[in-house]
Amino acid sequence: MPLAASAIYFLNLRGDVLINRLYRDDVGGNMVDAFRVHIMQTKELGTCPVRQIGGCSFFYMRISNVYIVIVVSSNANVACAFKFVVEAVTLFKSYFGGSFDEDAIRNNFVLIYELLDEIMDFGYPQNLSPEILKLYITQEGVRSPFSSKTADKPVPNATLQVTGAVGWRREGLVYKKNEVFLDIVESVNLLMSSKGSVLRCDVTGKILMKCFLSGMPDLKLGLNDKIGLEKESQLKSRPAKSGKTIELDDVTFHQCVNLTRFNSEKTVSFVPPDGEFELMKYRITEGVNLPFRVLPTIKELGRTRMEVNVKVKSVFGAKMFALGVVIKIPVPKQTAKTSFQVTSGKAKYSPSIDCLVWKIRKFPGQTEPTLSAEVELISTITEKKSWTRPPIQMEFQVPMFTASGLRVRFLKVWEKSGYNTVEWVRYITKAGSYEVRC
């Protein structure tokens, strides 16, 4: 069931009501007293953001020195409630010059009431886009003296923008140079055994875009995903092009994507918002291309010495390279002295995290640098537990490489004026949780 809020309260850290709005008559006016007594005074604010008291549920979030509390009397979508709070705070900040705190609320009572009437109707969320609301709520908020953000000027055609299908983009945009920047950013999550076998692996990715385009352009993005290529081969009545195809899991799109066209044609078609936005997110669990393989060998020589040998192999192409590579190799807490020998980069012992930290600023592809270290330990009589050997951790960033194999086949921009467009595409793979057991 979607969010059906009965009331919304804005409280300061003492529990005083700064402003509130009742949307339904199914809750009493003393609901804030129940929140104050059962949650704030019992110091349980940080335990769980959702609490049920009597027949009502309280969803609350702290932003700066203000608590925003939504009260519902029926079964409601919790994620929708918190999404509403985040979007509402973004809206308030756009009116208040980037600040949202107790002083901003006290200085903008009238404006906040007007906005609360627009963004929620009978407890159901409505349009929360700052660009659209500023078209017909033109009152400027009282801005913080520390805010340097200038006020956004309203544009005409408010009715068209509010009732039209493209609510995320206003008309009349003009740029001297029409450009589109597209970034595919992926994070690799890996758990590998000491012998090199993969125990767990997946890739989470997102497509980020920056659009500086005039007018109302229609963009079409083609990827080398399995479903899209199969659909294209059916439409053209010929086999799909040779090359690797990938299967995307858990795909979510920005609201600008035409889902009807995606379901029928399997291409990502959209009228983009102006500026920077996240077009889509996805996950890959099959056919992951690992950028690195780590082969560790750790020998415990009695109770006072250890030998550590680690080989890191870059699997990506020889013409590519990784940046900011950091390998953290755990050692026992009773480490007293270390000596290193590395074929590339620099290494040191960090006692604060009980690790040998090996850093390689620029890591070329198809290379195998190694680290050899001798570790001297302090012999203790009381310490009888064996060393648990935490996993080796890696940090890196590989430009122009995707662990999933995802590639942009085409990016087409159409606009009725027929202007020329410059498209830029970039790929980046980073380490999420990249761990190798010792």
TORKOL-4160 file (C-alpha; in steps of 0.2 Angstrom, whole numbers, padded with zeros to 4 digits, m for minus):
438
<pt num="1" X="0000" Y="0000" Z="0000"/>
<pt num="2" X="0007" Y="0017" Z="m0004"/>
<pt num="3" X="0010" Y="0030" Z="0009"/>
<pt num="4" X="m0006" Y="0037" Z="0017"/>
<pt num="5" X="0000" Y="0050" Z="0030"/>
<pt num="6" X="m0011" Y="0056" Z="0043"/>
<pt num="7" X="0000" Y="0070" Z="0050"/>
<pt num="8" X="0018" Y="0076" Z="0048"/>
<pt num="9" X="0027" Y="0085" Z="0062"/>
<pt num="10" X="0043" Y="0095" Z="0062"/>
<pt num="11" X="0051" Y="0095" Z="0080"/>
<pt num="12" X="0067" Y="0102" Z="0087"/>
<pt num="13" X="0079" Y="0092" Z="0098"/>
<pt num="14" X="0069" Y="0096" Z="0114"/>
<pt num="15" X="0053" Y="0089" Z="0106"/>
<pt num="16" X="0045" Y="0106" Z="0103"/>
<pt num="17" X="0033" Y="0107" Z="0088"/>
<pt num="18" X="0040" Y="0119" Z="0076"/>
<pt num="19" X="0027" Y="0116" Z="0063"/>
<pt num="20" X="0014" Y="0102" Z="0059"/>
<pt num="21" X="0001" Y="0098" Z="0046"/>
<pt num="22" X="m0014" Y="0086" Z="0049"/>
<pt num="23" X="m0020" Y="0078" Z="0033"/>
<pt num="24" X="m0033" Y="0065" Z="0040"/>
<pt num="25" X="m0044" Y="0065" Z="0055"/>
<pt num="26" X="m0040" Y="0047" Z="0060"/>
<pt num="27" X="m0027" Y="0052" Z="0072"/>
<pt num="28" X="m0028" Y="0064" Z="0087"/>
<pt num="29" X="m0019" Y="0080" Z="0090"/>
<pt num="30" X="m0009" Y="0073" Z="0104"/>
<pt num="31" X="0001" Y="0061" Z="0093"/>
<pt num="32" X="0016" Y="0071" Z="0095"/>
<pt num="33" X="0015" Y="0069" Z="0114"/>
<pt num="34" X="0016" Y="0050" Z="0112"/>
<pt num="35" X="0031" Y="0052" Z="0101"/>
<pt num="36" X="0039" Y="0063" Z="0114"/>
<pt num="37" X="0036" Y="0052" Z="0129"/>
<pt num="38" X="0038" Y="0035" Z="0121"/>
<pt num="39" X="0053" Y="0038" Z="0110"/>
<pt num="40" X="0062" Y="0055" Z="0113"/>
<pt num="41" X="0062" Y="0054" Z="0132"/>
<pt num="42" X="0067" Y="0035" Z="0132"/>
<pt num="43" X="0083" Y="0039" Z="0122"/>
<pt num="44" X="0078" Y="0026" Z="0109"/>
<pt num="45" X="0079" Y="0038" Z="0094"/>
<pt num="46" X="0094" Y="0029" Z="0086"/>
<pt num="47" X="0088" Y="0011" Z="0088"/>
<pt num="48" X="0075" Y="0011" Z="0074"/>
<pt num="49" X="0067" Y="0024" Z="0063"/>
<pt num="50" X="0050" Y="0015" Z="0063"/>
<pt num="51" X="0040" Y="0013" Z="0079"/>
<pt num="52" X="0022" Y="0008" Z="0083"/>
<pt num="53" X="0013" Y="0016" Z="0097"/>
<pt num="54" X="m0005" Y="0010" Z="0100"/>
<pt num="55" X="m0013" Y="0009" Z="0083"/>
<pt num="56" X="m0002" Y="0022" Z="0075"/>
<pt num="57" X="0015" Y="0020" Z="0066"/>
<pt num="58" X="0029" Y="0033" Z="0068"/>
<pt num="59" X="0042" Y="0036" Z="0054"/>
<pt num="60" X="0055" Y="0048" Z="0059"/>
<pt num="61" X="0071" Y="0055" Z="0052"/>
<pt num="62" X="0084" Y="0068" Z="0059"/>
<pt num="63" X="0090" Y="0081" Z="0047"/>
<pt num="64" X="0102" Y="0094" Z="0055"/>
<pt num="65" X="0094" Y="0099" Z="0072"/>
<pt num="66" X="0076" Y="0095" Z="0066"/>
<pt num="67" X="0066" Y="0078" Z="0068"/>
<pt num="68" X="0053" Y="0075" Z="0054"/>
<pt num="69" X="0040" Y="0063" Z="0060"/>
<pt num="70" X="0026" Y="0055" Z="0049"/>
<pt num="71" X="0011" Y="0047" Z="0058"/>
<pt num="72" X="0001" Y="0034" Z="0049"/>
<pt num="73" X="m0014" Y="0024" Z="0056"/>
<pt num="74" X="m0014" Y="0010" Z="0042"/>
<pt num="75" X="m0001" Y="m0001" Z="0034"/>
<pt num="76" X="0010" Y="0010" Z="0023"/>
<pt num="77" X="0025" Y="0009" Z="0013"/>
<pt num="78" X="0040" Y="0014" Z="0024"/>
<pt num="79" X="0052" Y="0016" Z="0010"/>
<pt num="80" X="0040" Y="0028" Z="0002"/>
<pt num="81" X="0039" Y="0038" Z="0018"/>
<pt num="82" X="0057" Y="0040" Z="0019"/>
<pt num="83" X="0059" Y="0044" Z="0001"/>
<pt num="84" X="0046" Y="0058" Z="0003"/>
<pt num="85" X="0055" Y="0065" Z="0018"/>
<pt num="86" X="0072" Y="0066" Z="0008"/>
<pt num="87" X="0064" Y="0074" Z="m0007"/>
<pt num="88" X="0054" Y="0086" Z="0004"/>
<pt num="89" X="0070" Y="0092" Z="0012"/>
<pt num="90" X="0078" Y="0094" Z="m0005"/>
<pt num="91" X="0064" Y="0105" Z="m0010"/>
<pt num="92" X="0065" Y="0115" Z="0006"/>
<pt num="93" X="0083" Y="0118" Z="0004"/>
<pt num="94" X="0081" Y="0124" Z="m0014"/>
<pt num="95" X="0069" Y="0138" Z="m0007"/>
<pt num="96" X="0080" Y="0142" Z="0008"/>
<pt num="97" X="0096" Y="0144" Z="m0001"/>
<pt num="98" X="0103" Y="0127" Z="0004"/>
<pt num="99" X="0100" Y="0126" Z="0022"/>
<pt num="100" X="0087" Y="0116" Z="0032"/>
<pt num="101" X="0087" Y="0118" Z="0051"/>
<pt num="102" X="0077" Y="0125" Z="0065"/>
<pt num="103" X="0080" Y="0143" Z="0061"/>
<pt num="104" X="0076" Y="0141" Z="0043"/>
<pt num="105" X="0059" Y="0133" Z="0048"/>
<pt num="106" X="0055" Y="0147" Z="0060"/>
<pt num="107" X="0059" Y="0160" Z="0047"/>
<pt num="108" X="0048" Y="0152" Z="0033"/>
<pt num="109" X="0032" Y="0146" Z="0042"/>
<pt num="110" X="0020" Y="0153" Z="0028"/>
<pt num="111" X="0030" Y="0146" Z="0014"/>
<pt num="112" X="0032" Y="0129" Z="0022"/>
<pt num="113" X="0013" Y="0127" Z="0025"/>
<pt num="114" X="0010" Y="0132" Z="0007"/>
<pt num="115" X="0023" Y="0119" Z="0001"/>
<pt num="116" X="0015" Y="0105" Z="0012"/>
<pt num="117" X="m0002" Y="0108" Z="0005"/>
<pt num="118" X="0006" Y="0106" Z="m0013"/>
<pt num="119" X="0017" Y="0091" Z="m0010"/>
<pt num="120" X="0004" Y="0080" Z="m0001"/>
<pt num="121" X="m0014" Y="0078" Z="m0004"/>
<pt num="122" X="m0025" Y="0069" Z="0009"/>
<pt num="123" X="m0009" Y="0060" Z="0015"/>
<pt num="124" X="m0003" Y="0055" Z="m0003"/>
<pt num="125" X="0013" Y="0062" Z="m0010"/>
<pt num="126" X="0012" Y="0073" Z="m0025"/>
<pt num="127" X="0024" Y="0082" Z="m0036"/>
<pt num="128" X="0040" Y="0086" Z="m0026"/>
<pt num="129" X="0051" Y="0093" Z="m0040"/>
<pt num="130" X="0058" Y="0110" Z="m0035"/>
<pt num="131" X="0059" Y="0115" Z="m0054"/>
<pt num="132" X="0041" Y="0112" Z="m0056"/>
<pt num="133" X="0034" Y="0119" Z="m0039"/>
<pt num="134" X="0044" Y="0135" Z="m0042"/>
<pt num="135" X="0034" Y="0139" Z="m0057"/>
<pt num="136" X="0019" Y="0143" Z="m0047"/>
<pt num="137" X="0025" Y="0145" Z="m0029"/>
<pt num="138" X="0036" Y="0160" Z="m0033"/>
<pt num="139" X="0038" Y="0166" Z="m0015"/>
<pt num="140" X="0056" Y="0166" Z="m0010"/>
<pt num="141" X="0061" Y="0159" Z="0006"/>
<pt num="142" X="0071" Y="0169" Z="0020"/>
<pt num="143" X="0088" Y="0163" Z="0016"/>
<pt num="144" X="0102" Y="0160" Z="0028"/>
<pt num="145" X="0115" Y="0174" Z="0028"/>
<pt num="146" X="0129" Y="0160" Z="0026"/>
<pt num="147" X="0120" Y="0154" Z="0010"/>
<pt num="148" X="0129" Y="0159" Z="m0007"/>
<pt num="149" X="0116" Y="0151" Z="m0018"/>
<pt num="150" X="0107" Y="0163" Z="m0029"/>
<pt num="151" X="0088" Y="0161" Z="m0032"/>
<pt num="152" X="0082" Y="0151" Z="m0047"/>
<pt num="153" X="0072" Y="0162" Z="m0058"/>
<pt num="154" X="0055" Y="0155" Z="m0063"/>
<pt num="155" X="0051" Y="0151" Z="m0081"/>
<pt num="156" X="0034" Y="0153" Z="m0090"/>
<pt num="157" X="0022" Y="0139" Z="m0096"/>
<pt num="158" X="0019" Y="0133" Z="m0078"/>
<pt num="159" X="0003" Y="0124" Z="m0083"/>
<pt num="160" X="0012" Y="0114" Z="m0097"/>
<pt num="161" X="0026" Y="0109" Z="m0085"/>
<pt num="162" X="0014" Y="0103" Z="m0071"/>
<pt num="163" X="0002" Y="0094" Z="m0082"/>
<pt num="164" X="0014" Y="0088" Z="m0096"/>
<pt num="165" X="0022" Y="0071" Z="m0097"/>
<pt num="166" X="0040" Y="0079" Z="m0095"/>
<pt num="167" X="0039" Y="0086" Z="m0078"/>
<pt num="168" X="0058" Y="0084" Z="m0075"/>
<pt num="169" X="0063" Y="0096" Z="m0089"/>
<pt num="170" X="0058" Y="0114" Z="m0092"/>
<pt num="171" X="0056" Y="0121" Z="m0110"/>
<pt num="172" X="0067" Y="0134" Z="m0117"/>
<pt num="173" X="0084" Y="0128" Z="m0113"/>
<pt num="174" X="0098" Y="0134" Z="m0125"/>
<pt num="175" X="0116" Y="0129" Z="m0125"/>
<pt num="176" X="0130" Y="0135" Z="m0137"/>
<pt num="177" X="0138" Y="0118" Z="m0137"/>
<pt num="178" X="0127" Y="0103" Z="m0135"/>
<pt num="179" X="0135" Y="0089" Z="m0126"/>
<pt num="180" X="0131" Y="0073" Z="m0117"/>
<pt num="181" X="0143" Y="0065" Z="m0105"/>
<pt num="182" X="0139" Y="0046" Z="m0100"/>
<pt num="183" X="0149" Y="0037" Z="m0086"/>
<pt num="184" X="0147" Y="0018" Z="m0083"/>
<pt num="185" X="0153" Y="0016" Z="m0065"/>
<pt num="186" X="0154" Y="m0002" Z="m0058"/>
<pt num="187" X="0159" Y="m0008" Z="m0041"/>
<pt num="188" X="0166" Y="m0026" Z="m0039"/>
<pt num="189" X="0162" Y="m0036" Z="m0024"/>
<pt num="190" X="0173" Y="m0052" Z="m0022"/>
<pt num="191" X="0177" Y="m0065" Z="m0009"/>
<pt num="192" X="0191" Y="m0077" Z="m0016"/>
<pt num="193" X="0200" Y="m0091" Z="m0007"/>
<pt num="194" X="0219" Y="m0092" Z="m0004"/>
<pt num="195" X="0220" Y="m0104" Z="m0019"/>
<pt num="196" X="0212" Y="m0092" Z="m0031"/>
<pt num="197" X="0195" Y="m0099" Z="m0032"/>
<pt num="198" X="0180" Y="m0087" Z="m0032"/>
<pt num="199" X="0168" Y="m0090" Z="m0017"/>
<pt num="200" X="0157" Y="m0075" Z="m0020"/>
<pt num="201" X="0156" Y="m0062" Z="m0034"/>
<pt num="202" X="0145" Y="m0049" Z="m0041"/>
<pt num="203" X="0145" Y="m0032" Z="m0049"/>
<pt num="204" X="0134" Y="m0017" Z="m0045"/>
<pt num="205" X="0134" Y="m0003" Z="m0058"/>
<pt num="206" X="0126" Y="0013" Z="m0062"/>
<pt num="207" X="0125" Y="0024" Z="m0078"/>
<pt num="208" X="0128" Y="0043" Z="m0074"/>
<pt num="209" X="0124" Y="0056" Z="m0087"/>
<pt num="210" X="0127" Y="0075" Z="m0089"/>
<pt num="211" X="0116" Y="0082" Z="m0102"/>
<pt num="212" X="0118" Y="0100" Z="m0109"/>
<pt num="213" X="0106" Y="0100" Z="m0123"/>
<pt num="214" X="0095" Y="0113" Z="m0130"/>
<pt num="215" X="0076" Y="0111" Z="m0133"/>
<pt num="216" X="0067" Y="0094" Z="m0129"/>
<pt num="217" X="0079" Y="0081" Z="m0136"/>
<pt num="218" X="0074" Y="0062" Z="m0137"/>
<pt num="219" X="0089" Y="0051" Z="m0133"/>
<pt num="220" X="0090" Y="0032" Z="m0137"/>
<pt num="221" X="0104" Y="0022" Z="m0128"/>
<pt num="222" X="0109" Y="0004" Z="m0134"/>
<pt num="223" X="0119" Y="m0008" Z="m0123"/>
<pt num="224" X="0126" Y="m0025" Z="m0127"/>
<pt num="225" X="0114" Y="m0033" Z="m0115"/>
<pt num="226" X="0106" Y="m0050" Z="m0119"/>
<pt num="227" X="0088" Y="m0045" Z="m0120"/>
<pt num="228" X="0091" Y="m0030" Z="m0130"/>
<pt num="229" X="0101" Y="m0039" Z="m0143"/>
<pt num="230" X="0089" Y="m0053" Z="m0144"/>
<pt num="231" X="0074" Y="m0041" Z="m0147"/>
<pt num="232" X="0085" Y="m0031" Z="m0160"/>
<pt num="233" X="0088" Y="m0047" Z="m0170"/>
<pt num="234" X="0069" Y="m0051" Z="m0170"/>
<pt num="235" X="0065" Y="m0034" Z="m0177"/>
<pt num="236" X="0078" Y="m0035" Z="m0190"/>
<pt num="237" X="0075" Y="m0053" Z="m0194"/>
<pt num="238" X="0093" Y="m0057" Z="m0194"/>
<pt num="239" X="0105" Y="m0065" Z="m0181"/>
<pt num="240" X="0112" Y="m0054" Z="m0167"/>
<pt num="241" X="0129" Y="m0047" Z="m0170"/>
<pt num="242" X="0144" Y="m0057" Z="m0164"/>
<pt num="243" X="0152" Y="m0052" Z="m0148"/>
<pt num="244" X="0149" Y="m0054" Z="m0129"/>
<pt num="245" X="0132" Y="m0051" Z="m0123"/>
<pt num="246" X="0128" Y="m0049" Z="m0104"/>
<pt num="247" X="0113" Y="m0052" Z="m0093"/>
<pt num="248" X="0108" Y="m0038" Z="m0082"/>
<pt num="249" X="0099" Y="m0041" Z="m0065"/>
<pt num="250" X="0089" Y="m0030" Z="m0054"/>
<pt num="251" X="0088" Y="m0015" Z="m0066"/>
<pt num="252" X="0080" Y="0001" Z="m0060"/>
<pt num="253" X="0078" Y="0016" Z="m0071"/>
<pt num="254" X="0076" Y="0035" Z="m0068"/>
<pt num="255" X="0058" Y="0041" Z="m0070"/>
<pt num="256" X="0063" Y="0049" Z="m0087"/>
<pt num="257" X="0065" Y="0032" Z="m0096"/>
<pt num="258" X="0050" Y="0027" Z="m0107"/>
<pt num="259" X="0046" Y="0010" Z="m0099"/>
<pt num="260" X="0033" Y="0006" Z="m0112"/>
<pt num="261" X="0046" Y="0008" Z="m0126"/>
<pt num="262" X="0058" Y="m0002" Z="m0116"/>
<pt num="263" X="0046" Y="m0017" Z="m0114"/>
<pt num="264" X="0042" Y="m0017" Z="m0133"/>
<pt num="265" X="0059" Y="m0012" Z="m0141"/>
<pt num="266" X="0071" Y="m0016" Z="m0126"/>
<pt num="267" X="0081" Y="0000" Z="m0129"/>
<pt num="268" X="0083" Y="0014" Z="m0116"/>
<pt num="269" X="0073" Y="0029" Z="m0123"/>
<pt num="270" X="0071" Y="0045" Z="m0113"/>
<pt num="271" X="0070" Y="0064" Z="m0113"/>
<pt num="272" X="0084" Y="0068" Z="m0101"/>
<pt num="273" X="0083" Y="0080" Z="m0086"/>
<pt num="274" X="0095" Y="0095" Z="m0088"/>
<pt num="275" X="0112" Y="0093" Z="m0080"/>
<pt num="276" X="0118" Y="0078" Z="m0070"/>
<pt num="277" X="0107" Y="0063" Z="m0065"/>
<pt num="278" X="0108" Y="0044" Z="m0063"/>
<pt num="279" X="0100" Y="0035" Z="m0078"/>
<pt num="280" X="0099" Y="0017" Z="m0072"/>
<pt num="281" X="0106" Y="0005" Z="m0059"/>
<pt num="282" X="0110" Y="m0014" Z="m0062"/>
<pt num="283" X="0118" Y="m0029" Z="m0055"/>
<pt num="284" X="0128" Y="m0043" Z="m0063"/>
<pt num="285" X="0131" Y="m0060" Z="m0055"/>
<pt num="286" X="0137" Y="m0071" Z="m0070"/>
<pt num="287" X="0152" Y="m0069" Z="m0082"/>
<pt num="288" X="0161" Y="m0056" Z="m0071"/>
<pt num="289" X="0178" Y="m0051" Z="m0078"/>
<pt num="290" X="0189" Y="m0049" Z="m0062"/>
<pt num="291" X="0202" Y="m0035" Z="m0064"/>
<pt num="292" X="0214" Y="m0043" Z="m0052"/>
<pt num="293" X="0219" Y="m0060" Z="m0045"/>
<pt num="294" X="0228" Y="m0060" Z="m0028"/>
<pt num="295" X="0239" Y="m0075" Z="m0023"/>
<pt num="296" X="0245" Y="m0075" Z="m0005"/>
<pt num="297" X="0257" Y="m0086" Z="0004"/>
<pt num="298" X="0259" Y="m0084" Z="0022"/>
<pt num="299" X="0270" Y="m0095" Z="0033"/>
<pt num="300" X="0271" Y="m0094" Z="0052"/>
<pt num="301" X="0289" Y="m0099" Z="0057"/>
<pt num="302" X="0287" Y="m0103" Z="0075"/>
<pt num="303" X="0279" Y="m0091" Z="0087"/>
<pt num="304" X="0291" Y="m0076" Z="0083"/>
<pt num="305" X="0292" Y="m0075" Z="0064"/>
<pt num="306" X="0282" Y="m0075" Z="0048"/>
<pt num="307" X="0285" Y="m0074" Z="0030"/>
<pt num="308" X="0273" Y="m0065" Z="0019"/>
<pt num="309" X="0273" Y="m0067" Z="0000"/>
<pt num="310" X="0259" Y="m0059" Z="m0011"/>
<pt num="311" X="0258" Y="m0059" Z="m0030"/>
<pt num="312" X="0245" Y="m0047" Z="m0038"/>
<pt num="313" X="0241" Y="m0051" Z="m0056"/>
<pt num="314" X="0231" Y="m0038" Z="m0067"/>
<pt num="315" X="0220" Y="m0047" Z="m0079"/>
<pt num="316" X="0214" Y="m0032" Z="m0089"/>
<pt num="317" X="0223" Y="m0027" Z="m0106"/>
<pt num="318" X="0241" Y="m0022" Z="m0107"/>
<pt num="319" X="0236" Y="m0005" Z="m0114"/>
<pt num="320" X="0226" Y="m0001" Z="m0098"/>
<pt num="321" X="0231" Y="0003" Z="m0081"/>
<pt num="322" X="0223" Y="0004" Z="m0063"/>
<pt num="323" X="0225" Y="0020" Z="m0052"/>
<pt num="324" X="0227" Y="0021" Z="m0033"/>
<pt num="325" X="0229" Y="0003" Z="m0030"/>
<pt num="326" X="0230" Y="m0001" Z="m0011"/>
<pt num="327" X="0233" Y="m0019" Z="m0004"/>
<pt num="328" X="0230" Y="m0021" Z="0014"/>
<pt num="329" X="0238" Y="m0037" Z="0021"/>
<pt num="330" X="0234" Y="m0042" Z="0039"/>
<pt num="331" X="0247" Y="m0047" Z="0052"/>
<pt num="332" X="0245" Y="m0052" Z="0070"/>
<pt num="333" X="0243" Y="m0038" Z="0083"/>
<pt num="334" X="0259" Y="m0043" Z="0092"/>
<pt num="335" X="0270" Y="m0038" Z="0077"/>
<pt num="336" X="0286" Y="m0029" Z="0082"/>
<pt num="337" X="0296" Y="m0027" Z="0066"/>
<pt num="338" X="0294" Y="m0029" Z="0048"/>
<pt num="339" X="0305" Y="m0028" Z="0032"/>
<pt num="340" X="0299" Y="m0027" Z="0014"/>
<pt num="341" X="0304" Y="m0030" Z="m0003"/>
<pt num="342" X="0292" Y="m0025" Z="m0017"/>
<pt num="343" X="0294" Y="m0025" Z="m0036"/>
<pt num="344" X="0283" Y="m0011" Z="m0039"/>
<pt num="345" X="0276" Y="0003" Z="m0028"/>
<pt num="346" X="0279" Y="0006" Z="m0009"/>
<pt num="347" X="0274" Y="m0003" Z="0007"/>
<pt num="348" X="0274" Y="0000" Z="0025"/>
<pt num="349" X="0267" Y="m0007" Z="0041"/>
<pt num="350" X="0252" Y="0002" Z="0049"/>
<pt num="351" X="0250" Y="m0003" Z="0067"/>
<pt num="352" X="0234" Y="0006" Z="0069"/>
<pt num="353" X="0225" Y="m0007" Z="0057"/>
<pt num="354" X="0237" Y="m0021" Z="0060"/>
<pt num="355" X="0241" Y="m0022" Z="0041"/>
<pt num="356" X="0255" Y="m0021" Z="0029"/>
<pt num="357" X="0249" Y="m0007" Z="0017"/>
<pt num="358" X="0256" Y="m0009" Z="m0001"/>
<pt num="359" X="0252" Y="0005" Z="m0013"/>
<pt num="360" X="0254" Y="0006" Z="m0031"/>
<pt num="361" X="0250" Y="0023" Z="m0039"/>
<pt num="362" X="0249" Y="0016" Z="m0057"/>
<pt num="363" X="0247" Y="m0002" Z="m0060"/>
<pt num="364" X="0248" Y="m0008" Z="m0079"/>
<pt num="365" X="0238" Y="m0022" Z="m0086"/>
<pt num="366" X="0245" Y="m0040" Z="m0088"/>
<pt num="367" X="0259" Y="m0037" Z="m0075"/>
<pt num="368" X="0262" Y="m0047" Z="m0059"/>
<pt num="369" X="0271" Y="m0037" Z="m0045"/>
<pt num="370" X="0275" Y="m0046" Z="m0029"/>
<pt num="371" X="0278" Y="m0041" Z="m0011"/>
<pt num="372" X="0290" Y="m0051" Z="0001"/>
<pt num="373" X="0290" Y="m0047" Z="0019"/>
<pt num="374" X="0297" Y="m0054" Z="0035"/>
<pt num="375" X="0287" Y="m0051" Z="0051"/>
<pt num="376" X="0295" Y="m0052" Z="0068"/>
<pt num="377" X="0282" Y="m0055" Z="0082"/>
<pt num="378" X="0283" Y="m0052" Z="0101"/>
<pt num="379" X="0282" Y="m0069" Z="0110"/>
<pt num="380" X="0268" Y="m0068" Z="0124"/>
<pt num="381" X="0264" Y="m0082" Z="0136"/>
<pt num="382" X="0247" Y="m0076" Z="0140"/>
<pt num="383" X="0241" Y="m0076" Z="0121"/>
<pt num="384" X="0236" Y="m0094" Z="0117"/>
<pt num="385" X="0223" Y="m0090" Z="0103"/>
<pt num="386" X="0229" Y="m0094" Z="0086"/>
<pt num="387" X="0229" Y="m0080" Z="0073"/>
<pt num="388" X="0212" Y="m0079" Z="0064"/>
<pt num="389" X="0220" Y="m0073" Z="0047"/>
<pt num="390" X="0208" Y="m0059" Z="0041"/>
<pt num="391" X="0206" Y="m0057" Z="0022"/>
<pt num="392" X="0217" Y="m0047" Z="0012"/>
<pt num="393" X="0208" Y="m0031" Z="0006"/>
<pt num="394" X="0210" Y="m0021" Z="m0011"/>
<pt num="395" X="0206" Y="m0004" Z="m0016"/>
<pt num="396" X="0208" Y="0002" Z="m0035"/>
<pt num="397" X="0200" Y="0011" Z="m0049"/>
<pt num="398" X="0202" Y="0005" Z="m0067"/>
<pt num="399" X="0197" Y="0018" Z="m0081"/>
<pt num="400" X="0190" Y="0012" Z="m0097"/>
<pt num="401" X="0186" Y="m0006" Z="m0090"/>
<pt num="402" X="0170" Y="m0014" Z="m0085"/>
<pt num="403" X="0170" Y="m0030" Z="m0075"/>
<pt num="404" X="0153" Y="m0034" Z="m0081"/>
<pt num="405" X="0158" Y="m0032" Z="m0099"/>
<pt num="406" X="0144" Y="m0019" Z="m0102"/>
<pt num="407" X="0147" Y="m0008" Z="m0117"/>
<pt num="408" X="0138" Y="0006" Z="m0125"/>
<pt num="409" X="0133" Y="0001" Z="m0143"/>
<pt num="410" X="0125" Y="0018" Z="m0148"/>
<pt num="411" X="0119" Y="0034" Z="m0141"/>
<pt num="412" X="0107" Y="0043" Z="m0152"/>
<pt num="413" X="0101" Y="0061" Z="m0149"/>
<pt num="414" X="0086" Y="0068" Z="m0159"/>
<pt num="415" X="0079" Y="0085" Z="m0158"/>
<pt num="416" X="0067" Y="0094" Z="m0170"/>
<pt num="417" X="0080" Y="0108" Z="m0174"/>
<pt num="418" X="0093" Y="0095" Z="m0179"/>
<pt num="419" X="0108" Y="0102" Z="m0171"/>
<pt num="420" X="0124" Y="0092" Z="m0169"/>
<pt num="421" X="0129" Y="0084" Z="m0153"/>
<pt num="422" X="0145" Y="0079" Z="m0145"/>
<pt num="423" X="0144" Y="0062" Z="m0135"/>
<pt num="424" X="0157" Y="0057" Z="m0122"/>
<pt num="425" X="0157" Y="0039" Z="m0115"/>
<pt num="426" X="0168" Y="0034" Z="m0100"/>
<pt num="427" X="0170" Y="0017" Z="m0091"/>
<pt num="428" X="0176" Y="0016" Z="m0073"/>
<pt num="429" X="0178" Y="0000" Z="m0062"/>
<pt num="430" X="0181" Y="0002" Z="m0043"/>
<pt num="431" X="0183" Y="m0010" Z="m0029"/>
<pt num="432" X="0168" Y="m0013" Z="m0018"/>
<pt num="433" X="0172" Y="m0026" Z="m0006"/>
<pt num="434" X="0187" Y="m0035" Z="m0014"/>
<pt num="435" X="0193" Y="m0048" Z="m0002"/>
<pt num="436" X="0205" Y="m0063" Z="m0003"/>
<pt num="437" X="0207" Y="m0075" Z="0011"/>
<pt num="438" X="0225" Y="m0079" Z="0017"/>
